[in-house]
Amino acid sequence: MIDLYYWTTPNGHKITMFLEEAGLEYKIFPINIGKGDQFKPEFLAIAPNNRIPAMVDHEPKGGGKPISIFESGAMLLYLAEKTGKFLPADIYGRYDAIQWTFWQRISTSRLRYSINSRARTFSLRQMNERYEKAYTIHLGFGVCSDLC
């Protein structure tokens, strides 16, 4: 069983989507970031960076004591390795998936934050240029479908 410390954000949704697709059992513990739950000592014991999502896996691969993991990218890699899903075994496919996971975490997530937080200082043209660059990279490498 996995305890998922979660709030309804894009990073939180990434983890619930993976858990559902992989068919893993999990229990959600809401962390209301609007009320400051991420600063409570019991949450900081799991996620010292005070950010959601975070998780505790009570049944890690190979057994042993529970493991806590924070940061959505690290959680996705952990879950892929635990389940053997969504991460190819061959070195080329594996690192292709890993680098695109890291690229998405940094490029598109930060891009959304940057544009949303600087909307008053960016022109619409500048915001469009940044989005177009990110999605052109996705499309050029066949990462996105027509829906991207």
KOLRO-619253 format. One line per 4 residues: for each residue x, y, z of N, C-alpha, C, CB. Coordinates in nm, 3 decimals. Glycine has a CB too. Example, Ala and Ser with C-alpha at 12.3 -4.5 7.8 and 13.67 -1.06 7.14 Angstrom:
// KOLRO-619253
1.319 -0.569 0.780 1.230 -0.450 0.780 1.320 -0.330 0.780 1.131 -0.447 0.905 | 1.285 -0.225 0.708 1.367 -0.106 0.714 1.290 0.003 0.787 1.408 -0.060 0.572
This chain:
// KOLRO-619253
0.084 -0.118 0.000 0.000 0.000 0.000 0.089 0.124 0.000 -0.096 0.000 0.122 | 0.047 0.222 -0.079 0.119 0.348 -0.088 0.034 0.457 -0.026 0.155 0.382 -0.236 | 0.095 0.535 0.061 0.032 0.655 0.115 0.076 0.771 0.028 0.070 0.678 0.267 | -0.021 0.837 -0.035 0.009 0.949 -0.123 -0.034 1.079 -0.057 -0.060 0.932 -0.260
0.062 1.166 -0.036 0.037 1.298 0.021 0.021 1.393 -0.097 0.153 1.345 0.120 | -0.099 1.446 -0.111 -0.144 1.495 -0.240 -0.230 1.621 -0.226 -0.222 1.387 -0.314 | -0.224 1.702 -0.327 -0.321 1.809 -0.347 -0.349 1.815 -0.496 -0.268 1.948 -0.292 | -0.457 1.877 -0.535 -0.503 1.875 -0.675 -0.424 1.974 -0.760 -0.654 1.908 -0.683
-0.301 1.938 -0.789 -0.213 2.017 -0.874 -0.167 1.928 -0.990 -0.090 2.072 -0.793 | -0.111 1.986 -1.095 -0.061 1.901 -1.205 0.041 1.797 -1.158 0.003 1.989 -1.312 | 0.130 1.832 -1.067 0.228 1.734 -1.019 0.160 1.623 -0.939 0.335 1.802 -0.933 | 0.060 1.659 -0.862 -0.016 1.557 -0.789 -0.089 1.464 -0.883 -0.115 1.622 -0.694
-0.148 1.521 -0.987 -0.221 1.439 -1.084 -0.131 1.340 -1.158 -0.292 1.529 -1.185 | -0.007 1.379 -1.184 0.086 1.286 -1.252 0.098 1.156 -1.174 0.225 1.351 -1.269 | 0.106 1.168 -1.043 0.127 1.049 -0.961 -0.001 0.966 -0.954 0.172 1.089 -0.819 | -0.117 1.029 -0.936 -0.240 0.951 -0.930 -0.266 0.882 -1.064 -0.360 1.040 -0.892
-0.232 0.948 -1.175 -0.250 0.883 -1.305 -0.161 0.760 -1.316 -0.217 0.982 -1.419 | -0.035 0.771 -1.273 0.054 0.656 -1.279 0.002 0.543 -1.192 0.196 0.696 -1.236 | -0.037 0.576 -1.068 -0.087 0.473 -0.977 -0.209 0.402 -1.034 -0.122 0.535 -0.842 | -0.299 0.477 -1.094 -0.418 0.416 -1.155 -0.380 0.328 -1.274 -0.517 0.525 -1.200
-0.296 0.379 -1.362 -0.255 0.303 -1.481 -0.181 0.175 -1.443 -0.166 0.388 -1.571 | -0.103 0.182 -1.335 -0.025 0.065 -1.292 -0.108 -0.030 -1.205 0.098 0.109 -1.216 | -0.225 0.013 -1.163 -0.310 -0.072 -1.080 -0.260 -0.090 -0.938 -0.324 -0.206 -1.144 | -0.185 0.007 -0.889 -0.133 -0.002 -0.753 -0.235 0.051 -0.651 -0.002 0.077 -0.741
-0.237 -0.013 -0.535 -0.325 0.033 -0.428 -0.260 0.153 -0.359 -0.353 -0.080 -0.326 | -0.342 0.253 -0.332 -0.291 0.371 -0.262 -0.402 0.438 -0.184 -0.229 0.470 -0.361 | -0.360 0.516 -0.087 -0.452 0.593 -0.005 -0.406 0.738 -0.010 -0.458 0.540 0.143 | -0.500 0.829 -0.036 -0.467 0.971 -0.045 -0.479 1.037 0.091 -0.558 1.041 -0.147
-0.376 1.114 0.124 -0.377 1.201 0.240 -0.371 1.344 0.188 -0.256 1.168 0.338 | -0.483 1.417 0.192 -0.484 1.553 0.137 -0.389 1.646 0.215 -0.627 1.610 0.140 | -0.311 1.721 0.142 -0.223 1.823 0.199 -0.270 1.955 0.138 -0.069 1.795 0.168 | -0.349 2.028 0.214 -0.407 2.153 0.163 -0.301 2.262 0.164 -0.530 2.195 0.248
-0.243 2.287 0.047 -0.135 2.385 0.038 -0.187 2.528 0.054 -0.063 2.371 -0.096 | -0.316 2.548 0.036 -0.374 2.680 0.061 -0.383 2.713 0.208 -0.511 2.688 -0.001 | -0.384 2.611 0.292 -0.392 2.630 0.437 -0.257 2.609 0.505 -0.495 2.536 0.497 | -0.153 2.576 0.426 -0.020 2.559 0.484 0.009 2.421 0.541 0.000 2.657 0.589
-0.071 2.320 0.503 -0.048 2.184 0.555 0.092 2.132 0.522 -0.152 2.089 0.499 | 0.153 2.184 0.416 0.285 2.135 0.374 0.396 2.177 0.472 0.317 2.188 0.234 | 0.363 2.263 0.567 0.463 2.305 0.666 0.448 2.235 0.800 0.454 2.455 0.686 | 0.352 2.144 0.810 0.331 2.070 0.935 0.445 1.970 0.954 0.193 1.998 0.935
0.491 1.954 1.079 0.605 1.864 1.106 0.585 1.722 1.055 0.631 1.859 1.254 | 0.463 1.668 1.064 0.441 1.530 1.018 0.457 1.517 0.867 0.301 1.483 1.059 | 0.424 1.623 0.793 0.447 1.619 0.648 0.594 1.641 0.617 0.361 1.724 0.577 | 0.658 1.732 0.687 0.800 1.760 0.663 0.888 1.637 0.691 0.846 1.878 0.749
0.841 1.547 0.775 0.916 1.423 0.800 0.919 1.335 0.675 0.852 1.345 0.918 | 0.821 1.351 0.588 0.813 1.273 0.463 0.874 1.351 0.347 0.667 1.236 0.431 | 0.844 1.481 0.343 0.889 1.567 0.234 0.958 1.691 0.292 0.771 1.608 0.142 | 1.086 1.682 0.319 1.156 1.794 0.382 1.161 1.921 0.296 1.296 1.754 0.417
1.126 1.909 0.169 1.123 2.027 0.081 0.989 2.100 0.089 1.151 1.986 -0.063 | 0.897 2.052 0.172 0.764 2.107 0.197 0.679 2.125 0.071 0.776 2.239 0.266 | 0.694 2.034 -0.023 0.616 2.042 -0.147 0.545 1.909 -0.171 0.708 2.078 -0.268 | 0.428 1.919 -0.232 0.356 1.799 -0.270 0.384 1.772 -0.417 0.204 1.813 -0.243
0.368 1.649 -0.461 0.329 1.530 -0.388 0.447 1.466 -0.317 0.264 1.430 -0.482 | 0.413 1.376 -0.227 0.512 1.290 -0.160 0.441 1.158 -0.132 0.568 1.357 -0.026 | 0.520 1.055 -0.105 0.457 0.925 -0.081 0.541 0.841 0.013 0.435 0.851 -0.212 | 0.473 0.745 0.073 0.540 0.642 0.153 0.492 0.509 0.097 0.508 0.655 0.308
0.587 0.427 0.052 0.555 0.293 0.003 0.583 0.196 0.116 0.638 0.257 -0.125 | 0.478 0.132 0.166 0.492 0.038 0.276 0.535 -0.101 0.231 0.362 0.029 0.352 | 0.537 -0.121 0.098 0.578 -0.250 0.043 0.678 -0.228 -0.072 0.454 -0.331 -0.007 | 0.797 -0.178 -0.041 0.893 -0.151 -0.149 0.936 -0.280 -0.220 1.015 -0.079 -0.094
0.976 -0.264 -0.343 1.025 -0.378 -0.420 1.143 -0.441 -0.347 1.066 -0.335 -0.565 | 1.137 -0.569 -0.329 1.243 -0.640 -0.258 1.222 -0.646 -0.108 1.374 -0.574 -0.288 | 1.113 -0.586 -0.061 1.084 -0.589 0.083 1.158 -0.481 0.160 1.119 -0.724 0.140 | 1.159 -0.496 0.288 1.227 -0.399 0.373 1.132 -0.298 0.434 1.333 -0.328 0.295
1.192 -0.202 0.501 1.112 -0.101 0.570 1.050 -0.004 0.469 1.199 -0.024 0.672 | 0.944 0.067 0.509 0.880 0.163 0.418 0.980 0.268 0.371 0.761 0.231 0.488 | 0.956 0.316 0.250 1.041 0.419 0.191 0.955 0.541 0.159 1.115 0.366 0.063 | 1.006 0.658 0.194 0.935 0.782 0.158 1.011 0.851 0.046 0.920 0.876 0.282
0.934 0.906 -0.047 0.992 0.971 -0.164 0.914 1.099 -0.191 0.988 0.876 -0.289 | 0.986 1.206 -0.222 0.924 1.332 -0.262 0.978 1.373 -0.397 0.949 1.443 -0.156 | 0.917 1.471 -0.458 0.942 1.520 -0.594 0.879 1.425 -0.696 1.095 1.534 -0.621 | 0.790 1.478 -0.778 0.711 1.395 -0.869 0.798 1.317 -0.968 0.613 1.481 -0.945
0.905 1.376 -1.017 0.992 1.304 -1.111 1.055 1.182 -1.046 1.100 1.396 -1.164 | 1.105 1.198 -0.924 1.164 1.085 -0.850 1.058 0.980 -0.821 1.229 1.134 -0.718 | 0.938 1.025 -0.789 0.829 0.931 -0.760 0.792 0.851 -0.884 0.707 1.006 -0.706 | 0.786 0.917 -0.999 0.754 0.847 -1.124 0.859 0.742 -1.156 0.741 0.946 -1.240
0.987 0.777 -1.142 1.093 0.680 -1.169 1.087 0.563 -1.070 1.230 0.747 -1.162 | 1.065 0.592 -0.944 1.054 0.487 -0.843 0.939 0.391 -0.878 1.031 0.547 -0.703 | 0.823 0.448 -0.909 0.707 0.364 -0.939 0.728 0.282 -1.066 0.581 0.451 -0.954 | 0.795 0.342 -1.166 0.823 0.268 -1.289 0.916 0.150 -1.260 0.887 0.361 -1.395
1.017 0.173 -1.179 1.109 0.064 -1.144 1.039 -0.041 -1.058 1.231 0.119 -1.070 | 0.955 0.002 -0.967 0.884 -0.092 -0.879 0.793 -0.183 -0.960 0.802 -0.017 -0.773 | 0.719 -0.125 -1.055 0.619 -0.202 -1.129 0.671 -0.266 -1.256 0.504 -0.113 -1.163 | 0.783 -0.215 -1.308 0.832 -0.263 -1.437 0.750 -0.209 -1.553 0.830 -0.415 -1.440
0.674 -0.103 -1.530 0.590 -0.044 -1.634 0.639 0.095 -1.671 0.443 -0.037 -1.588 | 0.620 0.127 -1.798 0.646 0.262 -1.851 0.792 0.303 -1.853 0.570 0.362 -1.772 | 0.884 0.212 -1.828 1.026 0.241 -1.834 1.096 0.122 -1.898 1.085 0.271 -1.691 | 1.137 0.135 -2.023 1.199 0.022 -2.092 1.323 -0.030 -2.020 1.236 0.062 -2.234
1.351 -0.157 -2.039 1.467 -0.221 -1.976 1.595 -0.192 -2.054 1.445 -0.371 -1.966 | 1.584 -0.176 -2.187 1.707 -0.153 -2.264 1.758 -0.011 -2.238 1.681 -0.174 -2.417 | 1.889 0.004 -2.242 1.953 0.131 -2.205 1.905 0.248 -2.291 2.104 0.118 -2.215 | 1.882 0.226 -2.420 1.843 0.336 -2.508 1.700 0.382 -2.479 1.855 0.293 -2.655
1.611 0.287 -2.469 1.473 0.322 -2.438 1.458 0.379 -2.298 1.385 0.201 -2.453 | 1.534 0.320 -2.204 1.527 0.365 -2.065 1.569 0.511 -2.053 1.616 0.278 -1.976 | 1.683 0.546 -2.109 1.731 0.684 -2.095 1.656 0.780 -2.184 1.878 0.691 -2.124 | 1.597 0.731 -2.289 1.507 0.817 -2.368 1.388 0.857 -2.282 1.460 0.744 -2.498
1.329 0.760 -2.212 1.215 0.789 -2.124 1.257 0.879 -2.008 1.153 0.659 -2.070 | 1.371 0.852 -1.948 1.417 0.933 -1.834 1.444 1.077 -1.875 1.543 0.872 -1.773 | 1.512 1.097 -1.988 1.543 1.235 -2.025 1.418 1.313 -2.061 1.641 1.237 -2.142 | 1.320 1.249 -2.123 1.195 1.320 -2.153 1.116 1.348 -2.026 1.110 1.240 -2.252
1.124 1.258 -1.928 1.058 1.283 -1.799 1.121 1.404 -1.732 1.068 1.159 -1.707 | 1.253 1.410 -1.729 1.321 1.525 -1.669 1.292 1.652 -1.748 1.473 1.500 -1.661 | 1.293 1.643 -1.880 1.265 1.761 -1.963 1.126 1.814 -1.934 1.278 1.726 -2.113 | 1.028 1.726 -1.927 0.892 1.770 -1.899 0.885 1.835 -1.762 0.793 1.653 -1.907
0.947 1.775 -1.663 0.942 1.829 -1.527 0.998 1.970 -1.521 1.018 1.738 -1.430 | 1.106 1.993 -1.589 1.170 2.124 -1.583 1.110 2.221 -1.684 1.320 2.110 -1.607 | 1.098 2.180 -1.808 1.057 2.273 -1.914 0.911 2.312 -1.908 1.086 2.212 -2.046 | 0.822 2.216 -1.916 0.681 2.254 -1.926 0.624 2.298 -1.793 0.600 2.140 -1.981
0.661 2.233 -1.683 0.609 2.274 -1.552 0.658 2.413 -1.516 0.650 2.174 -1.444 | 0.787 2.437 -1.533 0.843 2.568 -1.502 0.791 2.674 -1.599 0.996 2.563 -1.506 | 0.770 2.635 -1.723 0.717 2.728 -1.822 0.579 2.777 -1.780 0.711 2.663 -1.961 | 0.493 2.684 -1.740 0.359 2.725 -1.695 0.368 2.819 -1.576 0.275 2.602 -1.659
0.454 2.784 -1.479 0.469 2.868 -1.361 0.522 3.005 -1.400 0.562 2.801 -1.258 | 0.625 3.006 -1.482 0.687 3.131 -1.523 0.588 3.222 -1.593 0.806 3.104 -1.614 | 0.514 3.167 -1.685 0.418 3.248 -1.759 0.305 3.294 -1.669 0.362 3.169 -1.878 | 0.254 3.205 -1.586 0.144 3.243 -1.498 0.187 3.347 -1.396 0.089 3.122 -1.426
0.307 3.336 -1.343 0.351 3.430 -1.239 0.398 3.562 -1.297 0.461 3.368 -1.157 | 0.431 3.564 -1.425 0.482 3.687 -1.486 0.387 3.742 -1.592 0.617 3.662 -1.548 | 0.264 3.701 -1.586 0.168 3.740 -1.690 0.158 3.891 -1.706 0.031 3.684 -1.660 | 0.178 3.964 -1.598 0.167 4.110 -1.607 0.285 4.172 -1.680 0.155 4.171 -1.468
0.401 4.107 -1.677 0.519 4.167 -1.739 0.548 4.112 -1.878 0.639 4.144 -1.650 | 0.494 3.995 -1.911 0.515 3.937 -2.043 0.405 3.984 -2.137 0.518 3.784 -2.037 | 0.441 4.007 -2.259 0.339 4.033 -2.359 0.280 3.900 -2.403 0.396 4.113 -2.480 | 0.164 3.903 -2.463 0.105 3.780 -2.516 0.198 3.717 -2.619 -0.032 3.808 -2.579
0.266 3.797 -2.697 0.359 3.746 -2.797 0.471 3.667 -2.730 0.418 3.861 -2.881 | 0.528 3.721 -2.622 0.636 3.652 -2.552 0.587 3.520 -2.491 0.693 3.741 -2.442 | 0.468 3.521 -2.432 0.415 3.398 -2.374 0.391 3.293 -2.482 0.284 3.427 -2.299 | 0.334 3.335 -2.595 0.310 3.242 -2.705 0.441 3.184 -2.757 0.235 3.310 -2.818
0.544 3.266 -2.769 0.673 3.218 -2.818 0.729 3.109 -2.727 0.772 3.334 -2.829 | 0.718 3.127 -2.597 0.770 3.026 -2.503 0.691 2.896 -2.512 0.765 3.080 -2.360 | 0.560 2.906 -2.517 0.478 2.784 -2.531 0.508 2.714 -2.663 0.329 2.818 -2.522 | 0.514 2.791 -2.772 0.540 2.732 -2.903 0.675 2.660 -2.905 0.536 2.839 -3.013
0.776 2.719 -2.844 0.908 2.655 -2.842 0.902 2.520 -2.769 1.012 2.748 -2.773 | 0.837 2.518 -2.653 0.828 2.393 -2.577 0.753 2.286 -2.655 0.759 2.417 -2.443 | 0.641 2.320 -2.714 0.561 2.220 -2.784 0.619 2.184 -2.920 0.420 2.268 -2.801 | 0.695 2.274 -2.980 0.765 2.239 -3.104 0.869 2.132 -3.075 0.832 2.365 -3.167
0.936 2.144 -2.962 1.033 2.041 -2.924 0.961 1.908 -2.905 1.109 2.082 -2.793 | 0.848 1.910 -2.833 0.770 1.787 -2.814 0.729 1.727 -2.948 0.645 1.815 -2.729 | 0.672 1.808 -3.036 0.624 1.758 -3.164 0.738 1.710 -3.252 0.544 1.865 -3.236 | 0.848 1.782 -3.252 0.962 1.747 -3.336 1.024 1.613 -3.302 1.066 1.852 -3.326
1.010 1.572 -3.179 1.066 1.444 -3.138 0.960 1.336 -3.123 1.141 1.461 -3.008 | 0.840 1.365 -3.169 0.735 1.265 -3.166 0.682 1.233 -3.028 0.784 1.141 -3.229 | 0.700 1.327 -2.933 0.655 1.301 -2.797 0.506 1.327 -2.784 0.733 1.388 -2.697 | 0.456 1.428 -2.853 0.313 1.462 -2.842 0.237 1.407 -2.961 0.293 1.615 -2.833
0.112 1.378 -2.937 0.022 1.341 -3.046 -0.040 1.468 -3.100 -0.087 1.240 -2.998 | -0.139 1.455 -3.182 -0.208 1.572 -3.237 -0.279 1.651 -3.127 -0.308 1.531 -3.344 | -0.303 1.588 -3.013 -0.373 1.656 -2.904 -0.284 1.746 -2.822 -0.436 1.556 -2.815 | -0.153 1.738 -2.841 -0.059 1.812 -2.758 -0.057 1.959 -2.793 0.080 1.755 -2.771
